[in-house]
Amino acid sequence: MNRQLRSYWAVAQLDLAEVLRSRWLLFCVVVYAVLAGVFLLVGMRESTVFGFTGTGRVLVSYVHALLVLLPLMALIATGLVVNKARDDGALELLFSQPISRGAYFSAISSVRFLVLLLPLAILMAAIGVFGRVAFGQHIAWSFIGHCLVLCSVLVWAFCGIGLWVSTTVQNSARATMYLLLIWVAGIALMDFALAGMMLQWRVEPRVVFALAALNPVQCIRMALLSSADPELSVLGPVGFYLANRIGSTGLYTLGVVWPMLLGALAWMSGLWKLRRGDVV
C-alpha cells in the first residue's frame, strides 16, 4: 500500500470517527427514516400521481421531498469541515504528518458523501421491499435505481459546492451564511423567479428550460418527472416542448451529467484552493 493510499485511509478513519462521535450519521438515518415513514403511511393508497400508485407514488413523493432536504444536509455536512479544522488547529497537526492535502481532501469528501448516501440507498430498497411484502406491490427496481442515481448526483453537486465554500471562506460564521444563501437560491428563489417571469412575460419554453437547467435542483427535478411521466403533462406547454424536443432520456441524461459536472468543478476548485492556501 503506497503512502497516498495509507494517508487516505488514515484521514478517512479519523473523519468517520468524528462523524460517528457527532452523531451525524444517526441524524441522517433518523431524518431519512422519519420522512420515509410519513410517505409510507400516507402514500400507500389507491390514488394516482403521474400514473403511479402505491410504491411508485411513495418514491416520487419521497424524492421530491429529498430535493429540498438533501442540498441542505450536504452543505451542512461539508461547508464547515475544512475551515473548522483550520480554526482548531487540526489541519496544521494533520499536515505536519506525512499526509498530502489531496489525500486529506479526497478522504473527507468520500466520507461525507457516503454518510449522506448509504442510509438513503438502504431505505429506498427497504421501501420497495416493504411495498412488496405488506401491500403486494411490484418492486420497480429500475425506477428505484433512477431515483437513487438522481439523489447521488444531487448530493455530490452540493457536497462539491460545500467543500469549495469551506476551503474558500475561512470564517465559519460567514461560511454558514453563504451556505444558507446557496441553499435558498437553489431551492426557493429559482422557483419564484421562474414563476414570476412566466407570469410577467410570455417567455418561450426553451428559455424557461435553459434557465431552470442551470440550477442542479431543477435539472434533477425535471429528470425525475421525466422518469415518472415521459409526457411531462404536469409541466404544461414547457413539458410538451421538453417531451417532444428533448425526450425523457435526454432530460434524465442532463439531470445526471450537469449536476455531476458542477459538483466536480466545485470540488476541484476547492482542492486547488486547499493546495495553494495556508493551513493556518
SVG drawing of the C-alpha trace seen along z (x, -y; Angstrom):
<svg xmlns="http://www.w3.org/2000/svg" viewBox="-58 -41 64 51">
<polyline fill="none" stroke="black" stroke-width="0.4" points="0.0,0.0 1.6,-3.3 1.8,-6.4 -1.1,-8.2 -3.5,-5.4 -2.3,-5.0 -2.8,-8.7 -6.3,-8.5 -7.4,-5.6 -5.9,-7.3 -7.8,-10.5 -11.0,-8.6 -10.9,-6.7 -10.4,-9.9 -13.2,-11.7 -15.6,-8.8 -14.8,-8.6 -15.7,-12.4 -18.9,-11.8 -19.9,-9.0 -18.9,-11.0 -21.0,-13.9 -23.9,-11.5 -24.2,-13.0 -24.7,-9.5 -27.5,-8.8 -29.1,-12.2 -29.1,-11.3 -30.7,-7.8 -33.4,-9.3 -34.3,-12.1 -34.5,-9.7 -36.4,-7.1 -39.0,-9.6 -39.5,-11.1 -39.9,-7.7 -42.3,-6.6 -44.5,-9.6 -44.8,-8.9 -45.4,-5.2 -48.3,-6.0 -50.0,-8.4 -48.8,-7.1 -50.0,-3.5 -53.5,-4.4 -55.4,-4.0 -54.7,-7.3 -52.6,-8.2 -49.8,-10.7 -48.1,-10.9 -49.6,-7.4 -48.1,-5.7 -49.8,-4.1 -48.5,-2.5 -44.8,-2.2 -44.2,-4.3 -46.2,-7.2 -44.3,-6.9 -40.9,-7.0 -41.9,-10.0 -43.2,-12.0 -40.2,-10.9 -37.6,-12.0 -39.4,-15.3 -39.1,-16.0 -35.4,-14.9 -34.8,-17.5 -35.3,-20.2 -33.6,-18.3 -30.5,-16.8 -28.9,-20.0 -29.1,-21.5 -27.8,-18.3 -24.9,-18.1 -24.0,-21.8 -24.1,-21.5 -22.0,-18.3 -19.2,-19.7 -19.4,-23.5 -17.6,-23.9 -15.3,-20.9 -12.1,-22.5 -12.3,-25.9 -13.3,-24.4 -10.3,-22.1 -8.1,-25.2 -9.5,-27.2 -9.0,-24.5 -5.5,-23.6 -6.4,-20.1 -5.4,-20.9 -2.0,-22.1 -1.5,-19.0 -2.5,-16.6 -0.3,-18.3 2.7,-18.1 2.4,-14.3 3.2,-12.7 -0.3,-13.3 -0.9,-15.1 -3.5,-17.7 -5.0,-15.8 -5.4,-12.7 -7.0,-14.7 -9.5,-16.4 -10.4,-13.1 -10.9,-11.3 -13.2,-13.9 -15.1,-14.2 -15.8,-10.5 -16.7,-10.0 -19.2,-12.9 -20.7,-11.8 -21.1,-8.1 -22.6,-9.0 -25.3,-11.0 -25.9,-8.4 -25.6,-4.9 -28.5,-5.2 -30.7,-6.7 -29.9,-3.8 -30.8,-1.2 -34.1,-3.0 -35.1,-3.2 -34.5,0.5 -36.5,1.1 -39.4,-0.9 -39.6,1.3 -39.4,4.5 -42.0,3.2 -44.4,2.4 -44.0,5.9 -44.4,7.7 -47.1,5.5 -49.2,4.5 -48.2,6.9 -46.8,4.1 -44.4,4.8 -40.8,3.7 -39.8,1.2 -36.1,1.7 -35.3,-0.3 -37.2,-3.3 -35.6,-2.9 -32.3,-2.9 -33.1,-6.0 -34.2,-7.8 -31.0,-6.7 -28.8,-7.9 -30.5,-11.3 -30.2,-11.6 -26.5,-10.6 -25.6,-13.3 -27.6,-15.9 -25.6,-15.0 -22.4,-15.1 -23.1,-18.5 -23.8,-20.2 -21.0,-18.3 -18.7,-19.8 -20.1,-23.3 -20.0,-22.9 -16.3,-21.9 -15.5,-24.7 -17.1,-27.2 -15.3,-25.5 -11.9,-26.0 -12.6,-29.4 -14.2,-31.2 -12.1,-30.9 -14.5,-32.5 -17.0,-29.9 -19.9,-32.3 -19.5,-33.9 -19.3,-30.4 -22.6,-29.4 -24.3,-32.5 -23.1,-31.7 -24.2,-28.1 -27.7,-29.2 -27.8,-31.7 -26.8,-29.0 -29.5,-26.6 -32.2,-29.3 -31.1,-30.3 -31.2,-26.7 -34.4,-25.7 -36.7,-28.8 -35.5,-31.8 -35.2,-29.9 -38.8,-28.7 -40.1,-32.1 -38.0,-33.8 -39.2,-31.5 -42.8,-31.7 -42.7,-35.5 -41.0,-35.6 -43.7,-33.4 -46.5,-35.4 -45.0,-38.8 -43.8,-38.0 -44.6,-35.4 -41.3,-33.6 -40.6,-30.9 -40.4,-27.3 -36.8,-26.9 -35.8,-30.0 -37.6,-28.7 -35.9,-25.3 -32.5,-26.8 -32.8,-28.9 -34.2,-26.0 -31.5,-23.6 -28.8,-25.9 -30.0,-25.1 -28.9,-21.5 -32.0,-21.0 -34.4,-22.0 -32.4,-19.9 -32.7,-16.8 -36.4,-17.6 -37.1,-17.5 -35.2,-14.3 -37.3,-12.8 -40.5,-13.9 -39.4,-12.5 -38.8,-9.2 -42.2,-9.1 -44.2,-10.7 -42.4,-10.7 -45.1,-13.0 -44.4,-15.7 -48.0,-16.7 -47.7,-18.3 -45.4,-21.0 -47.9,-22.2 -46.5,-23.8 -43.0,-23.6 -43.5,-19.9 -44.9,-19.4 -41.8,-21.2 -39.4,-19.2 -41.1,-15.8 -41.0,-16.4 -37.7,-18.3 -35.5,-16.6 -37.3,-13.5 -37.3,-11.7 -33.9,-10.0 -32.3,-13.4 -33.7,-15.0 -32.5,-12.2 -29.1,-12.3 -29.0,-16.1 -30.2,-15.7 -27.2,-13.3 -24.4,-14.9 -24.8,-18.6 -25.0,-18.3 -22.2,-15.8 -20.1,-18.2 -21.0,-21.1 -20.0,-19.2 -16.7,-18.0 -15.8,-21.6 -16.6,-22.9 -14.7,-20.0 -11.6,-20.6 -11.7,-24.3 -11.8,-23.6 -8.9,-21.2 -6.9,-23.8 -7.6,-26.4 -6.6,-24.0 -3.3,-23.1 -2.4,-26.8 -3.7,-28.2 -2.2,-28.3 -3.2,-25.9 -3.5,-28.5"/>
</svg>
